[in-house]
């Protein structure tokens, strides 16, 4: 089943659930009427009537909750009047109980609405802060096509520790993709430190190794200021890359991060395994000096870096997602199409149950006179080809 079919099923299921919830208070009142008419007078159906406003409180508006409560009270009054027992002790007790529950439902409705408003405000603030810290790069930087994507593990979550940045510098286009250990505001603080240090160092440092060392020192300073590395989330895995002006050379430094890929225009790809494994940034364990590995990014090829939210995504059987295997033999018109297909595919692989945030950065070197590359079938249908 394709992505659109899956979305239609999800949307349809959600719509049916919402309709059922909207109808449930009325169903409870109807069930109360049926129960009351079908049982002896000494048996009360008040629990069913009181359930109606309680169900409505967290899901309906204030006016809707009031309408449900009033309807429940009126139905009980009509039933007791028809029985001729309206003035009885049991009837009065039932009505007082129902009115009390209706009043409680209105309080619950108010609390839920206020909480939802505060949550919505917090989400807006978090999203704004994250976008300020992690702005989306321009579509073209230094003659290269660029696309970036941030996918939160939870649909309504915007604060995380994955990061990316691209900068056009005197030394070429420089890139960073990283992953801060941890979540929440402390992770965002570490992201801000890394991105700020990268933007400054990318412009000033003559070598990519110098950029990596500047990031290392920035994290060490911030960790010291905050009273230890644990408060700075401990460490940051990162890939730094440089594409010099007018060259097809690609320089890469990998600090404990998933290996990036180079996708060639013929469908082949290279996994950029570092010559010497290196520790993540910010660990402060006396790591050896950085040494950039050099690769080739020919015209028409794309460089893809990602966080472990992609490479460690699992399906229901616990099988990890393998981006190299999924992308090998596939062609895409540009980096934006690549990232769209990739996020669709990993979402299908996990069944929408991603447990970690995901950051992607793709950079393409256009071929001279390129009008748009041939596109193969989207990778989300690969298993059925």
One Martini backbone bead per residue (centre of mass of N, CA, C, O) as a GRO file, in nm:
protein
  385
    1UNK     BB    1   0.096   0.035   0.023
    2UNK     BB    2   0.078   0.354  -0.009
    3UNK     BB    3   0.097   0.654   0.133
    4UNK     BB    4  -0.187   0.760   0.065
    5UNK     BB    5  -0.342   0.516   0.167
    6UNK     BB    6  -0.240   0.537   0.459
    7UNK     BB    7  -0.351   0.819   0.513
    8UNK     BB    8  -0.648   0.754   0.458
    9UNK     BB    9  -0.672   0.549   0.685
   10UNK     BB   10  -0.591   0.734   0.917
   11UNK     BB   11  -0.801   0.954   0.868
   12UNK     BB   12  -1.048   0.771   0.879
   13UNK     BB   13  -1.002   0.662   1.167
   14UNK     BB   14  -1.002   0.941   1.308
   15UNK     BB   15  -1.284   1.028   1.215
   16UNK     BB   16  -1.441   0.797   1.348
   17UNK     BB   17  -1.352   0.857   1.637
   18UNK     BB   18  -1.468   1.143   1.654
   19UNK     BB   19  -1.763   1.066   1.597
   20UNK     BB   20  -1.796   0.879   1.839
   21UNK     BB   21  -1.736   1.087   2.061
   22UNK     BB   22  -1.965   1.285   1.978
   23UNK     BB   23  -2.194   1.052   2.022
   24UNK     BB   24  -2.167   0.933   2.313
   25UNK     BB   25  -2.349   1.111   2.495
   26UNK     BB   26  -2.612   1.041   2.344
   27UNK     BB   27  -2.589   0.735   2.390
   28UNK     BB   28  -2.603   0.748   2.699
   29UNK     BB   29  -2.883   0.874   2.716
   30UNK     BB   30  -3.031   0.653   2.558
   31UNK     BB   31  -2.946   0.424   2.749
   32UNK     BB   32  -3.086   0.544   2.997
   33UNK     BB   33  -3.371   0.535   2.889
   34UNK     BB   34  -3.386   0.232   2.831
   35UNK     BB   35  -3.319   0.141   3.118
   36UNK     BB   36  -3.548   0.288   3.267
   37UNK     BB   37  -3.791   0.154   3.100
   38UNK     BB   38  -3.675  -0.161   3.157
   39UNK     BB   39  -3.704  -0.100   3.467
   40UNK     BB   40  -3.751  -0.063   3.769
   41UNK     BB   41  -3.799   0.212   3.973
   42UNK     BB   42  -3.558   0.135   4.183
   43UNK     BB   43  -3.390   0.160   3.923
   44UNK     BB   44  -3.108   0.343   3.819
   45UNK     BB   45  -2.969   0.562   3.538
   46UNK     BB   46  -2.769   0.789   3.632
   47UNK     BB   47  -2.482   0.693   3.545
   48UNK     BB   48  -2.541   0.742   3.241
   49UNK     BB   49  -2.609   1.047   3.260
   50UNK     BB   50  -2.337   1.138   3.396
   51UNK     BB   51  -2.146   1.042   3.166
   52UNK     BB   52  -2.205   1.246   2.941
   53UNK     BB   53  -2.063   1.513   3.053
   54UNK     BB   54  -1.790   1.378   3.114
   55UNK     BB   55  -1.727   1.311   2.818
   56UNK     BB   56  -1.759   1.607   2.702
   57UNK     BB   57  -1.555   1.789   2.855
   58UNK     BB   58  -1.270   1.716   2.691
   59UNK     BB   59  -1.414   1.751   2.377
   60UNK     BB   60  -1.588   1.990   2.424
   61UNK     BB   61  -1.728   2.262   2.447
   62UNK     BB   62  -1.884   2.454   2.666
   63UNK     BB   63  -2.156   2.457   2.517
   64UNK     BB   64  -2.169   2.151   2.467
   65UNK     BB   65  -2.163   2.066   2.765
   66UNK     BB   66  -2.417   2.216   2.847
   67UNK     BB   67  -2.613   2.069   2.657
   68UNK     BB   68  -2.569   1.787   2.772
   69UNK     BB   69  -2.648   1.849   3.065
   70UNK     BB   70  -2.933   1.956   3.009
   71UNK     BB   71  -3.039   1.705   2.867
   72UNK     BB   72  -3.007   1.511   3.105
   73UNK     BB   73  -3.192   1.660   3.303
   74UNK     BB   74  -3.451   1.667   3.129
   75UNK     BB   75  -3.484   1.362   3.097
   76UNK     BB   76  -3.516   1.300   3.398
   77UNK     BB   77  -3.761   1.479   3.446
   78UNK     BB   78  -3.947   1.333   3.245
   79UNK     BB   79  -3.929   1.049   3.370
   80UNK     BB   80  -4.029   1.129   3.657
   81UNK     BB   81  -4.298   1.254   3.569
   82UNK     BB   82  -4.415   0.996   3.431
   83UNK     BB   83  -4.395   0.834   3.715
   84UNK     BB   84  -4.471   1.030   3.965
   85UNK     BB   85  -4.156   1.076   4.121
   86UNK     BB   86  -4.035   1.371   4.152
   87UNK     BB   87  -4.081   1.404   4.484
   88UNK     BB   88  -3.889   1.201   4.551
   89UNK     BB   89  -3.603   1.113   4.705
   90UNK     BB   90  -3.463   0.968   4.471
   91UNK     BB   91  -3.505   1.185   4.253
   92UNK     BB   92  -3.365   1.418   4.400
   93UNK     BB   93  -3.092   1.276   4.425
   94UNK     BB   94  -3.044   1.233   4.125
   95UNK     BB   95  -3.052   1.534   4.043
   96UNK     BB   96  -2.824   1.634   4.228
   97UNK     BB   97  -2.610   1.454   4.108
   98UNK     BB   98  -2.630   1.554   3.817
   99UNK     BB   99  -2.576   1.856   3.867
  100UNK     BB  100  -2.298   1.815   3.994
  101UNK     BB  101  -2.168   1.681   3.746
  102UNK     BB  102  -2.213   1.912   3.551
  103UNK     BB  103  -2.044   2.118   3.706
  104UNK     BB  104  -1.783   1.949   3.696
  105UNK     BB  105  -1.765   1.942   3.385
  106UNK     BB  106  -1.717   2.247   3.350
  107UNK     BB  107  -1.452   2.251   3.501
  108UNK     BB  108  -1.304   2.048   3.324
  109UNK     BB  109  -1.332   2.203   3.061
  110UNK     BB  110  -1.170   2.452   3.153
  111UNK     BB  111  -0.905   2.309   3.219
  112UNK     BB  112  -0.855   2.181   2.942
  113UNK     BB  113  -0.858   2.442   2.774
  114UNK     BB  114  -0.625   2.579   2.922
  115UNK     BB  115  -0.417   2.358   2.870
  116UNK     BB  116  -0.430   2.371   2.560
  117UNK     BB  117  -0.341   2.666   2.537
  118UNK     BB  118  -0.065   2.631   2.675
  119UNK     BB  119   0.041   2.412   2.485
  120UNK     BB  120   0.021   2.575   2.224
  121UNK     BB  121   0.211   2.800   2.317
  122UNK     BB  122   0.457   2.619   2.372
  123UNK     BB  123   0.483   2.514   2.081
  124UNK     BB  124   0.532   2.784   1.944
  125UNK     BB  125   0.785   2.857   2.103
  126UNK     BB  126   0.951   2.605   2.034
  127UNK     BB  127   0.943   2.639   1.727
  128UNK     BB  128   1.069   2.920   1.713
  129UNK     BB  129   1.334   2.849   1.855
  130UNK     BB  130   1.422   2.623   1.660
  131UNK     BB  131   1.422   2.800   1.400
  132UNK     BB  132   1.636   2.999   1.507
  133UNK     BB  133   1.861   2.782   1.554
  134UNK     BB  134   1.737   2.605   1.281
  135UNK     BB  135   1.771   2.704   0.991
  136UNK     BB  136   1.692   2.691   0.670
  137UNK     BB  137   1.848   2.652   0.401
  138UNK     BB  138   1.925   2.734   0.111
  139UNK     BB  139   1.883   2.605  -0.206
  140UNK     BB  140   2.145   2.784  -0.279
  141UNK     BB  141   2.505   2.715  -0.236
  142UNK     BB  142   2.775   2.778  -0.409
  143UNK     BB  143   2.625   2.618  -0.663
  144UNK     BB  144   2.449   2.443  -0.474
  145UNK     BB  145   2.222   2.202  -0.384
  146UNK     BB  146   1.985   2.238  -0.108
  147UNK     BB  147   1.869   2.019   0.166
  148UNK     BB  148   1.646   2.010   0.453
  149UNK     BB  149   1.551   1.799   0.747
  150UNK     BB  150   1.302   1.786   1.015
  151UNK     BB  151   1.208   1.499   1.223
  152UNK     BB  152   0.994   1.428   1.454
  153UNK     BB  153   0.893   1.171   1.650
  154UNK     BB  154   0.672   1.372   1.721
  155UNK     BB  155   0.429   1.555   1.580
  156UNK     BB  156   0.429   1.786   1.841
  157UNK     BB  157   0.746   1.804   1.819
  158UNK     BB  158   1.030   2.059   1.827
  159UNK     BB  159   1.232   1.963   2.047
  160UNK     BB  160   1.588   1.907   1.990
  161UNK     BB  161   1.930   1.753   1.902
  162UNK     BB  162   1.924   1.808   1.609
  163UNK     BB  163   2.151   1.906   1.332
  164UNK     BB  164   2.208   2.180   1.088
  165UNK     BB  165   2.445   2.320   0.837
  166UNK     BB  166   2.515   2.590   0.595
  167UNK     BB  167   2.814   2.741   0.432
  168UNK     BB  168   2.943   3.020   0.263
  169UNK     BB  169   3.287   3.027   0.196
  170UNK     BB  170   3.619   3.091   0.110
  171UNK     BB  171   3.650   2.748   0.115
  172UNK     BB  172   3.352   2.692   0.076
  173UNK     BB  173   3.128   2.452   0.141
  174UNK     BB  174   2.991   2.411   0.466
  175UNK     BB  175   2.914   2.129   0.688
  176UNK     BB  176   2.658   2.015   0.935
  177UNK     BB  177   2.588   1.712   1.125
  178UNK     BB  178   2.396   1.643   1.429
  179UNK     BB  179   2.393   1.484   1.775
  180UNK     BB  180   2.250   1.524   2.072
  181UNK     BB  181   2.247   1.416   2.376
  182UNK     BB  182   1.920   1.418   2.408
  183UNK     BB  183   1.667   1.642   2.537
  184UNK     BB  184   1.535   1.938   2.511
  185UNK     BB  185   1.668   2.235   2.627
  186UNK     BB  186   1.961   2.134   2.659
  187UNK     BB  187   1.988   2.043   2.365
  188UNK     BB  188   1.933   2.322   2.240
  189UNK     BB  189   2.178   2.458   2.368
  190UNK     BB  190   2.386   2.281   2.221
  191UNK     BB  191   2.298   2.354   1.938
  192UNK     BB  192   2.361   2.655   1.960
  193UNK     BB  193   2.663   2.621   2.006
  194UNK     BB  194   2.735   2.466   1.748
  195UNK     BB  195   2.618   2.659   1.537
  196UNK     BB  196   2.770   2.914   1.624
  197UNK     BB  197   3.058   2.797   1.596
  198UNK     BB  198   3.036   2.713   1.300
  199UNK     BB  199   2.981   2.988   1.165
  200UNK     BB  200   3.246   3.113   1.257
  201UNK     BB  201   3.458   2.892   1.173
  202UNK     BB  202   3.387   2.866   0.868
  203UNK     BB  203   3.501   3.161   0.806
  204UNK     BB  204   3.802   3.139   0.957
  205UNK     BB  205   3.892   2.861   0.893
  206UNK     BB  206   4.115   2.697   0.674
  207UNK     BB  207   4.018   2.425   0.804
  208UNK     BB  208   3.828   2.157   0.898
  209UNK     BB  209   3.988   2.090   1.151
  210UNK     BB  210   3.949   2.371   1.279
  211UNK     BB  211   3.647   2.352   1.310
  212UNK     BB  212   3.637   2.107   1.500
  213UNK     BB  213   3.805   2.242   1.728
  214UNK     BB  214   3.609   2.473   1.785
  215UNK     BB  215   3.376   2.294   1.876
  216UNK     BB  216   3.522   2.162   2.108
  217UNK     BB  217   3.578   2.425   2.269
  218UNK     BB  218   3.286   2.523   2.296
  219UNK     BB  219   3.184   2.280   2.462
  220UNK     BB  220   3.385   2.305   2.693
  221UNK     BB  221   3.302   2.587   2.787
  222UNK     BB  222   3.002   2.526   2.839
  223UNK     BB  223   3.045   2.294   3.037
  224UNK     BB  224   3.201   2.463   3.247
  225UNK     BB  225   2.983   2.682   3.295
  226UNK     BB  226   2.763   2.443   3.380
  227UNK     BB  227   2.931   2.217   3.556
  228UNK     BB  228   2.951   2.018   3.314
  229UNK     BB  229   2.879   1.782   3.070
  230UNK     BB  230   2.602   1.676   3.161
  231UNK     BB  231   2.458   1.960   3.119
  232UNK     BB  232   2.552   1.924   2.793
  233UNK     BB  233   2.483   1.608   2.720
  234UNK     BB  234   2.815   1.531   2.682
  235UNK     BB  235   2.761   1.494   2.349
  236UNK     BB  236   2.856   1.512   1.985
  237UNK     BB  237   2.760   1.402   1.695
  238UNK     BB  238   2.951   1.441   1.376
  239UNK     BB  239   2.944   1.595   1.046
  240UNK     BB  240   3.198   1.727   0.840
  241UNK     BB  241   3.199   1.944   0.545
  242UNK     BB  242   3.380   2.006   0.224
  243UNK     BB  243   3.339   2.220  -0.077
  244UNK     BB  244   3.529   2.338  -0.287
  245UNK     BB  245   3.592   2.569  -0.506
  246UNK     BB  246   3.593   2.423  -0.819
  247UNK     BB  247   3.549   2.128  -0.692
  248UNK     BB  248   3.519   1.757  -0.647
  249UNK     BB  249   3.589   1.775  -0.359
  250UNK     BB  250   3.542   1.582  -0.047
  251UNK     BB  251   3.536   1.675   0.288
  252UNK     BB  252   3.564   1.459   0.588
  253UNK     BB  253   3.438   1.461   0.928
  254UNK     BB  254   3.409   1.201   1.180
  255UNK     BB  255   3.224   1.217   1.506
  256UNK     BB  256   3.052   0.942   1.572
  257UNK     BB  257   2.887   0.911   1.304
  258UNK     BB  258   2.698   0.840   1.063
  259UNK     BB  259   2.754   0.750   0.753
  260UNK     BB  260   2.772   0.898   0.475
  261UNK     BB  261   2.666   0.981   0.137
  262UNK     BB  262   2.718   0.905  -0.219
  263UNK     BB  263   2.526   0.993  -0.502
  264UNK     BB  264   2.514   0.879  -0.816
  265UNK     BB  265   2.388   0.923  -1.146
  266UNK     BB  266   2.388   0.583  -1.181
  267UNK     BB  267   2.301   0.471  -0.866
  268UNK     BB  268   2.539   0.476  -0.716
  269UNK     BB  269   2.734   0.432  -0.402
  270UNK     BB  270   2.889   0.584  -0.112
  271UNK     BB  271   3.043   0.495   0.188
  272UNK     BB  272   3.178   0.719   0.438
  273UNK     BB  273   3.432   0.577   0.572
  274UNK     BB  274   3.648   0.626   0.805
  275UNK     BB  275   3.978   0.577   0.851
  276UNK     BB  276   3.939   0.701   1.151
  277UNK     BB  277   3.801   0.668   1.430
  278UNK     BB  278   3.599   0.899   1.625
  279UNK     BB  279   3.510   1.100   1.863
  280UNK     BB  280   3.301   1.285   1.992
  281UNK     BB  281   3.201   1.578   2.077
  282UNK     BB  282   3.276   1.677   2.415
  283UNK     BB  283   3.443   1.446   2.585
  284UNK     BB  284   3.740   1.510   2.688
  285UNK     BB  285   3.973   1.251   2.597
  286UNK     BB  286   4.213   1.318   2.412
  287UNK     BB  287   4.191   1.342   2.119
  288UNK     BB  288   4.294   1.312   1.823
  289UNK     BB  289   4.362   1.463   1.557
  290UNK     BB  290   4.218   1.574   1.294
  291UNK     BB  291   4.121   1.400   0.975
  292UNK     BB  292   4.049   1.443   0.658
  293UNK     BB  293   3.860   1.301   0.422
  294UNK     BB  294   3.873   1.214   0.072
  295UNK     BB  295   3.644   1.278  -0.190
  296UNK     BB  296   3.399   1.244  -0.451
  297UNK     BB  297   3.196   1.513  -0.624
  298UNK     BB  298   3.044   1.491  -0.889
  299UNK     BB  299   2.867   1.565  -1.137
  300UNK     BB  300   2.534   1.477  -1.023
  301UNK     BB  301   2.591   1.450  -0.730
  302UNK     BB  302   2.519   1.338  -0.382
  303UNK     BB  303   2.510   1.452  -0.051
  304UNK     BB  304   2.445   1.250   0.255
  305UNK     BB  305   2.322   1.345   0.576
  306UNK     BB  306   2.262   1.188   0.905
  307UNK     BB  307   2.090   1.061   1.161
  308UNK     BB  308   1.998   0.795   1.378
  309UNK     BB  309   1.693   0.820   1.306
  310UNK     BB  310   1.749   0.650   1.046
  311UNK     BB  311   1.959   0.403   1.104
  312UNK     BB  312   1.767   0.324   1.384
  313UNK     BB  313   1.524   0.246   1.247
  314UNK     BB  314   1.237   0.038   1.315
  315UNK     BB  315   1.059  -0.227   1.286
  316UNK     BB  316   0.848  -0.466   1.418
  317UNK     BB  317   1.116  -0.672   1.409
  318UNK     BB  318   1.388  -0.481   1.455
  319UNK     BB  319   1.475  -0.365   1.186
  320UNK     BB  320   1.697  -0.180   1.039
  321UNK     BB  321   1.758   0.097   0.865
  322UNK     BB  322   1.903   0.107   0.523
  323UNK     BB  323   2.003   0.358   0.326
  324UNK     BB  324   2.195   0.226   0.122
  325UNK     BB  325   2.004   0.000   0.028
  326UNK     BB  326   1.757   0.189  -0.051
  327UNK     BB  327   1.934   0.385  -0.259
  328UNK     BB  328   2.039   0.185  -0.434
  329UNK     BB  329   1.958   0.260  -0.772
  330UNK     BB  330   1.864   0.552  -0.721
  331UNK     BB  331   1.685   0.838  -0.857
  332UNK     BB  332   1.709   1.206  -0.842
  333UNK     BB  333   1.659   1.534  -0.921
  334UNK     BB  334   1.707   1.609  -0.606
  335UNK     BB  335   1.734   1.675  -0.271
  336UNK     BB  336   1.431   1.710  -0.207
  337UNK     BB  337   1.338   1.438  -0.326
  338UNK     BB  338   1.514   1.262  -0.152
  339UNK     BB  339   1.398   1.343   0.129
  340UNK     BB  340   1.105   1.273   0.075
  341UNK     BB  341   1.149   0.970   0.014
  342UNK     BB  342   1.297   0.900   0.278
  343UNK     BB  343   1.075   0.978   0.484
  344UNK     BB  344   0.862   0.792   0.369
  345UNK     BB  345   1.019   0.524   0.402
  346UNK     BB  346   1.072   0.530   0.712
  347UNK     BB  347   0.774   0.549   0.788
  348UNK     BB  348   0.701   0.275   0.666
  349UNK     BB  349   0.904   0.100   0.822
  350UNK     BB  350   0.783   0.196   1.119
  351UNK     BB  351   0.474   0.278   1.112
  352UNK     BB  352   0.508   0.564   1.269
  353UNK     BB  353   0.732   0.465   1.522
  354UNK     BB  354   0.928   0.677   1.597
  355UNK     BB  355   1.200   0.734   1.856
  356UNK     BB  356   1.354   0.954   1.677
  357UNK     BB  357   1.503   1.199   1.557
  358UNK     BB  358   1.544   1.376   1.229
  359UNK     BB  359   1.829   1.456   1.022
  360UNK     BB  360   1.874   1.621   0.698
  361UNK     BB  361   2.140   1.647   0.439
  362UNK     BB  362   2.150   1.776   0.101
  363UNK     BB  363   2.397   1.776  -0.174
  364UNK     BB  364   2.427   1.915  -0.504
  365UNK     BB  365   2.602   1.872  -0.815
  366UNK     BB  366   2.555   2.013  -1.092
  367UNK     BB  367   2.525   1.959  -1.412
  368UNK     BB  368   2.608   2.065  -1.706
  369UNK     BB  369   2.301   2.139  -1.847
  370UNK     BB  370   2.098   2.050  -1.649
  371UNK     BB  371   1.733   1.960  -1.657
  372UNK     BB  372   1.688   1.691  -1.516
  373UNK     BB  373   1.668   1.400  -1.377
  374UNK     BB  374   1.609   1.092  -1.376
  375UNK     BB  375   1.331   0.901  -1.239
  376UNK     BB  376   1.252   0.678  -1.020
  377UNK     BB  377   1.094   0.494  -0.828
  378UNK     BB  378   0.988   0.512  -0.539
  379UNK     BB  379   1.113   0.361  -0.249
  380UNK     BB  380   0.831   0.283  -0.112
  381UNK     BB  381   0.808   0.032  -0.353
  382UNK     BB  382   1.042  -0.174  -0.363
  383UNK     BB  383   0.928  -0.460  -0.258
  384UNK     BB  384   0.715  -0.466  -0.525
  385UNK     BB  385   0.917  -0.476  -0.785
   0.00000   0.00000   0.00000
